């Protein structure tokens, strides 16, 4: 619980004046409050950096427990003739509040420092953040508050570009799960005017908030269609490994039947230009899984016999050779054997078959702490009213929290570069969700690198050699 002092601010954003001689709460002063830190890396080496911590990035602080950032400048950054990239890591999980963090050898922040990047780890409000006011407890982090905070942090960095050795035209965001969704939203919605009123209310810097690259590990996104996608994909396991009740199967079947219309409406195309529809989309999903297994096999991994992959056999040695195909139904049963699937509806579950509220129900709730349904389907089931529709205010929140609506929107400055990974046994959202995000991006001409990572469940910041090789090459080629 946080008690906020109105207008409070900390650290090096305190004493400067703007051109009119007025106090400028958002001006960063590199000569104040920085401390030397030694960060230990995964390989036992260390990086010396200058740390600036507890810096509020908005002038009108709502929740002092979260609306600040920590900034780490490696010693090597001061030696470069060109400004170095800025790596912004969001620690958001489950759409809950996240405190600003410190670089860690266990995730990409430590590696980013080692690569010479400036590292920024902002806090942000979330569904559980709350303050005590004269009128009682107020929940401050319902959608889209967390996203707005992260946009404000980016604007803060851009506002202070002249005094930072970092290149604020080369901001890279990184997140996992709901944090991956936030990274995708930051990448998709740069400078879109729909967010401006929220930013103005916080006193965010009057700057751009677009980014150079979005790194998204297992993004839990496209929430208004995620239940449909989940059941459409996993429907065949309902009476087998998933073992649903008849009531759950009924909900699953209804949701699965809704997905083809949405899928077809996207008008997505494969890289070779083939239009994707519900009739050929399973083959498209299989292509990513086959590619994942091939990479793993070539790297020496054993491909389980019960995973459904089809091999060429060597006639002389009876050894498995190239992977040539996949029985998707068998593979999905394999996933079920590794990870217990969610019960339908996977995301908008509140008062549908049970009273449980998911993290997504909570983030779309109100300032009193109540959760909310965020799809017409679940609202109708929850209220037993087939004519029920979402309140317009919730519809707006759902829309502005879905990056799919902004990729290709002329009002958005979408990030030119994307790195998206989803585990090949990750059941936290259906494979179509990240696949559609990737496909929408390449259809709109953006540079996107996507893989279903072999044998990975719901996790992130793995294979950092590959990630930073991709980033470093990208940055080299754009300078």
Wavefront OBJ file of the C-alpha trace (Angstrom):
o trace
v 0.000 0.000 0.000
v 1.348 3.429 -0.911
v 0.502 6.797 0.571
v 1.327 9.406 -2.051
v 2.595 12.909 -1.396
v 1.238 14.924 -4.317
v 3.921 16.101 -6.671
v 6.644 14.103 -4.930
v 9.809 13.404 -6.864
v 13.200 11.902 -6.247
v 16.767 11.667 -7.345
v 18.318 13.587 -10.236
v 15.121 14.973 -11.742
v 14.813 17.781 -9.207
v 16.760 20.983 -9.493
v 17.019 22.034 -13.136
v 15.159 24.919 -14.739
v 13.567 25.023 -18.154
v 13.945 27.828 -20.699
v 11.370 29.940 -18.875
v 13.246 29.586 -15.605
v 10.590 27.367 -14.067
v 11.344 24.189 -12.146
v 11.576 21.270 -14.556
v 10.709 18.071 -12.715
v 11.554 15.868 -15.678
v 15.033 17.169 -16.444
v 17.708 14.586 -15.711
v 20.931 15.893 -14.165
v 23.771 13.401 -14.720
v 25.966 15.230 -12.227
v 23.698 14.471 -9.304
v 22.862 11.344 -7.333
v 24.663 8.828 -9.521
v 26.578 6.097 -7.716
v 29.174 3.639 -8.963
v 28.028 0.033 -9.052
v 29.631 -3.269 -9.970
v 27.206 -5.694 -11.667
v 28.140 -9.378 -11.681
v 27.388 -11.218 -14.905
v 26.432 -14.821 -15.643
v 29.983 -15.795 -16.611
v 31.440 -14.433 -13.366
v 32.737 -11.271 -15.004
v 31.663 -7.852 -13.822
v 30.601 -4.569 -15.399
v 31.252 -1.232 -13.781
v 28.446 1.245 -14.287
v 27.018 4.484 -12.985
v 23.590 3.969 -11.458
v 20.811 6.519 -11.137
v 17.962 5.066 -9.148
v 14.501 6.114 -7.955
v 13.896 8.676 -10.701
v 10.254 9.612 -11.180
v 9.445 9.828 -14.870
v 6.189 11.797 -14.628
v 5.517 15.184 -13.074
v 2.160 14.171 -11.577
v 2.982 11.056 -9.590
v -0.081 8.952 -8.807
v 1.630 6.005 -7.144
v 5.102 6.636 -5.775
v 5.737 2.922 -5.243
v 5.936 2.242 -8.973
v 6.200 5.322 -11.203
v 9.960 5.606 -11.159
v 12.834 4.127 -13.093
v 16.373 2.934 -12.483
v 19.044 3.827 -15.026
v 22.436 2.132 -15.460
v 25.166 3.500 -17.698
v 28.123 1.153 -18.282
v 31.544 2.706 -18.062
v 32.181 1.855 -21.713
v 29.251 4.035 -22.837
v 31.222 7.173 -22.082
v 34.035 6.070 -24.405
v 31.948 5.623 -27.569
v 31.995 8.197 -30.330
v 28.412 7.220 -31.155
v 25.712 7.055 -28.551
v 24.942 3.505 -27.422
v 21.596 1.656 -27.538
v 19.150 1.878 -24.634
v 17.725 -1.419 -23.370
v 14.458 -0.979 -21.457
v 13.323 -4.027 -19.508
v 9.783 -4.286 -18.168
v 9.351 -6.709 -15.293
v 5.566 -6.857 -15.681
v 4.004 -10.256 -15.024
v 0.336 -11.152 -14.893
v -0.587 -7.544 -15.674
v 0.331 -6.735 -12.070
v 2.410 -3.869 -10.734
v 6.177 -4.070 -11.147
v 8.793 -2.225 -9.158
v 11.838 -0.810 -10.900
v 14.600 -3.387 -10.869
v 18.360 -3.686 -11.034
v 20.397 -5.449 -13.746
v 20.655 -9.180 -13.231
v 22.918 -11.910 -14.508
v 19.776 -14.056 -14.765
v 18.098 -12.047 -17.523
v 18.864 -9.865 -20.517
v 19.695 -6.761 -18.465
v 23.063 -8.083 -17.337
v 23.931 -9.117 -20.865
v 22.844 -5.730 -22.211
v 25.256 -3.994 -19.838
v 28.007 -6.375 -20.930
v 27.272 -5.443 -24.546
v 27.718 -1.780 -23.636
v 24.037 -0.796 -23.715
v 22.468 1.596 -21.255
v 19.925 -0.327 -19.181
v 16.664 1.164 -17.944
v 14.304 -0.788 -15.693
v 11.132 1.180 -14.968
v 8.464 0.379 -12.466
v 4.846 0.509 -13.574
v 1.413 0.254 -12.034
v -0.700 -2.862 -12.445
v -3.948 -4.482 -11.444
v -2.944 -4.799 -7.772
v -1.358 -1.362 -7.211
v -3.305 0.807 -4.821
v -3.018 4.007 -2.834
v -4.731 5.345 0.271
v -6.686 8.553 -0.275
v -9.135 10.568 1.819
v -11.883 8.494 0.225
v -10.272 5.156 0.990
v -8.280 2.686 -1.083
v -8.003 3.367 -4.814
v -6.619 0.855 -7.298
v -4.344 2.869 -9.564
v -3.173 0.334 -12.111
v -6.185 -0.848 -14.060
v -5.804 -0.856 -17.841
v -4.210 0.990 -19.494
v -2.198 2.445 -16.575
v 0.792 0.091 -16.823
v 1.219 0.747 -20.518
v 0.890 4.494 -20.000
v 3.616 4.386 -17.344
v 5.999 2.607 -19.687
v 5.263 5.081 -22.470
v 5.961 7.911 -20.009
v 9.311 6.318 -19.119
v 10.258 6.246 -22.816
v 9.230 9.888 -23.170
v 11.377 10.747 -20.148
v 14.405 9.192 -21.827
v 13.758 11.021 -25.093
v 13.225 14.279 -23.239
v 16.689 13.936 -21.702
v 18.498 12.736 -24.832
v 20.966 15.641 -24.763
v 22.443 14.652 -21.400
v 22.388 10.875 -21.824
v 25.181 8.942 -23.577
v 22.431 6.648 -24.850
v 20.827 6.876 -28.278
v 17.150 7.487 -27.551
v 16.380 6.825 -31.210
v 17.596 3.287 -30.501
v 15.418 2.185 -27.581
v 14.851 -1.556 -27.326
v 12.101 -2.881 -25.052
v 12.051 -6.375 -23.589
v 9.415 -8.274 -21.631
v 8.007 -11.710 -20.897
v 4.376 -12.890 -20.694
v 2.265 -9.810 -19.843
v 5.589 -7.956 -20.052
v 5.975 -9.378 -23.557
v 2.540 -7.977 -24.335
v 3.642 -4.594 -22.975
v 6.735 -4.704 -25.168
v 4.522 -5.525 -28.151
v 2.192 -2.642 -27.287
v 5.100 -0.230 -26.970
v 6.325 -1.423 -30.345
v 2.945 -1.221 -32.067
v 1.476 1.992 -30.670
v 4.276 4.560 -30.806
v 2.973 8.159 -30.730
v -0.642 7.124 -31.286
v -2.928 9.995 -30.189
v -5.385 7.731 -28.346
v -2.889 7.523 -25.458
v -2.195 11.252 -25.272
v -4.896 12.202 -22.718
v -3.593 9.580 -20.279
v -0.022 10.822 -20.685
v -0.999 14.464 -20.311
v -2.853 13.671 -17.107
v 0.341 12.181 -15.646
v 2.458 15.127 -16.711
v 4.569 12.948 -18.984
v 7.178 14.677 -21.114
v 5.932 16.144 -24.386
v 8.034 13.792 -26.470
v 7.717 10.845 -28.824
v 7.320 7.348 -27.392
v 8.103 5.158 -30.410
v 10.913 2.621 -30.125
v 13.525 1.007 -32.360
v 12.912 -2.655 -31.520
v 10.458 -4.718 -29.489
v 11.665 -7.949 -27.890
v 8.646 -10.037 -26.899
v 8.908 -13.354 -25.096
v 5.622 -15.340 -24.969
v 3.419 -12.234 -25.194
v 0.000 -12.703 -23.586
v -1.850 -10.446 -25.966
v -4.808 -10.149 -28.382
v -6.859 -10.731 -25.243
v -10.266 -10.171 -26.819
v -9.652 -13.156 -29.119
v -7.303 -15.271 -26.999
v -10.044 -17.498 -25.585
v -11.234 -18.356 -29.094
v -7.704 -19.060 -30.299
v -6.975 -21.302 -27.318
v -10.040 -23.490 -27.773
v -9.733 -23.608 -31.562
v -6.196 -24.946 -31.160
v -6.697 -27.342 -28.242
v -10.284 -28.454 -28.839
v -9.149 -31.890 -30.008
v -7.592 -32.670 -26.618
v -10.761 -31.988 -24.612
v -11.750 -35.608 -24.042
v -8.207 -36.966 -23.980
v -5.278 -35.451 -22.117
v -7.197 -32.317 -21.181
v -10.140 -34.273 -19.736
v -12.736 -31.513 -19.535
v -16.187 -31.843 -18.044
v -19.234 -31.740 -20.354
v -19.946 -28.155 -19.280
v -16.373 -27.112 -20.033
v -16.468 -28.885 -23.395
v -19.618 -26.954 -24.299
v -17.860 -23.637 -23.599
v -14.762 -24.814 -25.480
v -16.807 -25.809 -28.518
v -18.651 -22.491 -28.612
v -15.436 -20.480 -28.386
v -13.656 -22.608 -30.984
v -16.522 -22.063 -33.403
v -16.105 -18.278 -33.110
v -12.424 -18.198 -34.049
v -12.516 -18.883 -37.820
v -14.479 -15.689 -38.510
v -11.884 -13.616 -36.644
v -8.956 -15.470 -38.190
v -10.326 -14.985 -41.684
v -11.060 -11.304 -41.043
v -7.366 -10.639 -40.419
v -6.540 -11.344 -44.086
v -3.077 -12.527 -43.092
v -0.683 -13.965 -45.642
v 2.246 -16.346 -45.397
v 5.677 -15.044 -46.423
v 5.091 -16.442 -49.935
v 1.814 -14.523 -50.263
v -0.671 -17.327 -49.599
v -3.842 -16.069 -47.915
v -4.338 -17.659 -44.520
v -7.781 -18.961 -43.627
v -9.139 -21.412 -41.110
v -8.782 -24.132 -43.766
v -4.980 -23.844 -44.129
v -3.958 -22.213 -40.862
v -3.170 -25.487 -39.068
v -0.578 -26.198 -41.760
v 0.912 -22.786 -41.043
v 1.152 -23.575 -37.327
v 2.785 -26.897 -38.173
v 5.444 -25.172 -40.259
v 6.738 -23.300 -37.180
v 6.730 -26.435 -35.038
v 8.543 -28.452 -37.699
v 11.147 -25.696 -38.042
v 11.571 -25.692 -34.259
v 12.114 -29.446 -34.117
v 14.554 -29.349 -37.031
v 16.665 -26.698 -35.309
v 16.666 -28.730 -32.125
v 17.549 -31.976 -33.902
v 20.386 -30.304 -35.796
v 21.703 -29.052 -32.459
v 21.737 -32.595 -31.102
v 18.400 -32.795 -29.281
v 16.371 -35.994 -29.186
v 12.919 -35.542 -30.692
v 10.404 -37.599 -28.670
v 8.623 -40.336 -30.577
v 5.264 -39.400 -29.037
v 5.440 -35.790 -30.287
v 3.977 -36.606 -33.693
v 6.873 -35.693 -35.991
v 7.368 -37.622 -39.236
v 10.905 -38.516 -40.359
v 12.700 -39.704 -43.451
v 14.366 -42.971 -42.526
v 17.860 -43.944 -43.629
v 17.439 -47.202 -45.583
v 20.807 -48.582 -44.493
v 20.888 -47.720 -40.805
v 17.189 -47.325 -39.900
v 18.131 -43.990 -38.394
v 15.761 -41.047 -38.369
v 16.850 -38.426 -40.854
v 15.081 -35.218 -41.866
v 11.809 -34.204 -40.249
v 9.298 -34.062 -43.074
v 5.963 -33.568 -41.361
v 3.906 -33.434 -38.179
v 0.626 -34.834 -36.914
v -0.588 -31.713 -35.127
v -3.209 -33.486 -33.023
v -0.525 -35.794 -31.654
v 1.766 -32.865 -30.962
v -0.935 -31.000 -29.048
v -1.482 -34.088 -26.907
v 2.276 -34.033 -26.302
v 1.992 -30.429 -25.084
v -0.850 -31.451 -22.772
v 1.378 -34.181 -21.326
v 4.015 -31.575 -20.510
v 1.886 -28.633 -19.364
v -1.591 -28.703 -17.828
v -3.869 -26.658 -20.061
v -6.052 -23.820 -18.866
v -9.738 -24.426 -18.284
v -12.074 -22.651 -20.717
v -12.380 -19.749 -20.937
v -8.637 -19.432 -20.492
v -8.604 -15.647 -20.039
v -12.036 -14.071 -19.584
v -13.139 -16.649 -17.044
v -14.876 -14.661 -14.305
v -18.332 -16.048 -13.492
v -18.261 -18.443 -16.443
v -18.645 -21.906 -14.886
v -16.863 -20.594 -11.771
v -16.299 -17.309 -9.964
v -12.546 -17.300 -10.537
v -11.093 -14.090 -11.914
v -7.952 -14.261 -14.046
v -5.210 -11.618 -14.057
v -6.776 -10.314 -17.260
v -10.185 -9.971 -15.568
v -8.474 -8.025 -12.807
v -6.592 -5.586 -15.030
v -9.794 -4.603 -16.838
v -11.557 -3.938 -13.538
v -12.269 -0.663 -11.758
v -10.562 1.580 -9.218
v -12.486 -0.063 -6.383
v -10.661 -3.306 -7.095
v -13.498 -5.159 -8.801
v -12.586 -7.442 -11.711
v -14.497 -7.312 -15.005
v -15.380 -9.414 -18.002
v -13.793 -8.071 -21.182
v -15.476 -10.073 -23.964
v -19.139 -10.125 -24.916
v -19.033 -13.935 -24.926
v -18.031 -14.262 -21.277
v -20.212 -11.372 -20.157
v -23.232 -13.063 -21.706
v -22.377 -16.345 -19.986
v -21.684 -14.607 -16.680
v -24.974 -12.696 -16.723
v -27.055 -15.377 -18.456
v -28.086 -12.677 -20.925
v -27.433 -13.381 -24.589
v -27.949 -9.703 -25.412
v -25.388 -8.364 -22.953
v -22.563 -6.241 -24.393
v -19.544 -4.670 -22.806
v -19.671 -1.180 -21.406
v -18.051 1.206 -23.938
v -15.367 2.187 -21.421
v -14.237 -1.437 -21.104
v -14.373 -1.892 -24.880
v -12.039 1.076 -25.244
v -9.611 -0.355 -22.690
v -9.570 -3.716 -24.450
v -8.930 -2.027 -27.797
v -6.043 0.123 -26.581
v -4.440 -2.876 -24.881
v -4.252 -4.940 -28.088
v -1.287 -4.305 -30.422
v -3.018 -6.062 -33.326
v -5.240 -3.017 -33.860
v -2.299 -0.616 -34.254
v 0.095 -2.430 -36.574
v -0.549 -0.732 -39.885
v -2.515 2.140 -38.327
v -1.315 5.330 -40.035
v -1.453 7.174 -36.698
v 1.058 4.809 -35.089
v 4.820 4.898 -35.425
v 5.308 1.151 -35.219
v 8.751 -0.148 -34.285
v 10.634 -1.238 -37.415
v 12.199 -4.284 -35.720
v 10.740 -7.184 -33.721
v 12.129 -10.272 -31.985
v 9.341 -12.630 -30.871
v 9.737 -15.977 -29.126
v 7.122 -18.380 -27.789
v 7.870 -21.753 -26.268
v 6.938 -24.802 -28.328
v 5.330 -26.335 -25.216
v 4.087 -23.037 -23.769
v 0.384 -23.436 -23.062
v -0.230 -20.041 -21.433
v -1.722 -18.777 -24.680
v -2.434 -20.532 -27.953
v 0.207 -20.608 -30.694
v -1.988 -18.525 -33.043
v -1.601 -15.453 -30.821
v 2.160 -14.893 -31.318
v 2.009 -16.319 -34.844
v -0.648 -13.776 -35.833
v 1.358 -10.946 -34.270
v 4.422 -11.958 -36.293
v 2.432 -12.432 -39.489
v 0.646 -9.091 -39.208
v 4.064 -7.434 -38.800
v 5.689 -9.023 -41.831
v 2.564 -8.393 -43.918
v 2.940 -4.700 -43.079
v 6.607 -4.719 -44.093
v 8.276 -4.734 -40.680
v 11.400 -6.704 -39.844
v 10.379 -9.539 -37.525
v 12.284 -12.581 -36.276
v 9.976 -15.249 -34.843
v 10.427 -18.780 -33.553
v 8.583 -21.319 -31.496
v 11.455 -22.252 -29.194
v 11.922 -26.004 -28.851
v 10.952 -27.521 -25.503
v 10.425 -24.123 -23.876
v 7.488 -23.580 -21.589
v 6.307 -20.156 -20.380
v 9.536 -18.268 -19.857
v 11.716 -15.563 -21.359
v 15.157 -14.002 -21.763
v 16.699 -17.242 -23.014
v 19.223 -17.839 -25.804
v 20.740 -14.422 -25.149
v 23.616 -15.109 -27.541
v 21.097 -15.271 -30.369
v 19.158 -12.224 -29.178
v 22.168 -9.946 -28.872
v 23.737 -11.206 -32.071
v 20.480 -10.187 -33.771
v 20.372 -6.811 -32.009
v 24.012 -5.950 -32.593
v 23.818 -6.805 -36.283
v 20.626 -4.788 -36.605
v 22.156 -1.745 -34.942
v 25.342 -2.001 -37.012
v 23.332 -2.101 -40.232
v 21.246 0.943 -39.360
v 24.150 3.270 -38.586
l 1 2 3 4 5 6 7 8 9 10 11 12 13 14 15 16 17 18 19 20 21 22 23 24 25 26 27 28 29 30 31 32 33 34 35 36 37 38 39 40 41 42 43 44 45 46 47 48 49 50 51 52 53 54 55 56 57 58 59 60 61 62 63 64 65 66 67 68 69 70 71 72 73 74 75 76 77 78 79 80 81 82 83 84 85 86 87 88 89 90 91 92 93 94 95 96 97 98 99 100 101 102 103 104 105 106 107 108 109 110 111 112 113 114 115 116 117 118 119 120 121 122 123 124 125 126 127 128 129 130 131 132 133 134 135 136 137 138 139 140 141 142 143 144 145 146 147 148 149 150 151 152 153 154 155 156 157 158 159 160 161 162 163 164 165 166 167 168 169 170 171 172 173 174 175 176 177 178 179 180 181 182 183 184 185 186 187 188 189 190 191 192 193 194 195 196 197 198 199 200 201 202 203 204 205 206 207 208 209 210 211 212 213 214 215 216 217 218 219 220 221 222 223 224 225 226 227 228 229 230 231 232 233 234 235 236 237 238 239 240 241 242 243 244 245 246 247 248 249 250 251 252 253 254 255 256 257 258 259 260 261 262 263 264 265 266 267 268 269 270 271 272 273 274 275 276 277 278 279 280 281 282 283 284 285 286 287 288 289 290 291 292 293 294 295 296 297 298 299 300 301 302 303 304 305 306 307 308 309 310 311 312 313 314 315 316 317 318 319 320 321 322 323 324 325 326 327 328 329 330 331 332 333 334 335 336 337 338 339 340 341 342 343 344 345 346 347 348 349 350 351 352 353 354 355 356 357 358 359 360 361 362 363 364 365 366 367 368 369 370 371 372 373 374 375 376 377 378 379 380 381 382 383 384 385 386 387 388 389 390 391 392 393 394 395 396 397 398 399 400 401 402 403 404 405 406 407 408 409 410 411 412 413 414 415 416 417 418 419 420 421 422 423 424 425 426 427 428 429 430 431 432 433 434 435 436 437 438 439 440 441 442 443 444 445 446 447 448 449 450 451 452 453 454 455 456 457 458 459 460 461 462 463 464 465 466 467 468 469 470 471 472 473 474 475 476 477 478 479
